Amino acid sequence: MLLKNGCGVVTGCNRGIGLSILNNLSKHGADIFACVRNIDEEFINLKKKIEKENKNKIEIVKLDLKSESSVKSAVSEINSFNKNINFIVNNGAVIHNKLFQMTKIEEFYDTFKINFFNQVLFTQGLMRNLIKKKEGSIVFLSSSAAKDGNLGRSAYSSSKSALTSFSKVLSRELGIYGIRVNSISPGLTNTEMMKQSTSPDSLENILKDIPLKRIGEPIDISNFILFLVSDYSKYITGQDFRLDGGLK
């Protein structure tokens, strides 16, 4: 197991890529603080199932990235456990689809609040744990849209671009403490968010430009995150990795 006796924090765990990350990192030996916006019975049962299968501990933490107070509360709750944290995976996000001339400035504020500002605040509140240990890995989920500038995603692409840039700066600041910081930029991935924001016609056209002729699956993303938070990537920091099947 790559993460035996490890402990980490993962946001946006209730579905899609986040759920795959939770299950995969738990399967490889880590205890997880699983941060979700809504704690419902379905997720509680799913958490128990993963714990039983993997024989690891999962603590559910309420985290609403729309709310600064929720972020601070989640940080306090996680820190109160006094656990040594080995990694932080910032996966939670919101997508925004609208042509720029139709986008209100408030929609930019809201998108950046969730995709950037409150993720920065969340990381800042937790990274002292990693600094104290002088080791660890922080991963931010950006997007291929940050570089590709997809039509109708001015707010989303901008927020993800900011996250990628921030990750690079943070890697330089935390390297002295042995902490690695990287971002990954998935392309189209088979999640509900993707299905709701990508029309069938757009998907068909994009598939023509993907050499592997398929969109990504959540496990493709979580396997790479497993690599980034494990000792196999101990000399990798300050990078952004595209996971898009070779999209032209």
Order of alpha helices (4+ residues) and beta strands (2+ residues): beta-alpha-beta-alpha-beta-alpha-beta-alpha-alpha-beta-alpha-alpha-beta-alpha-alpha-alpha-beta
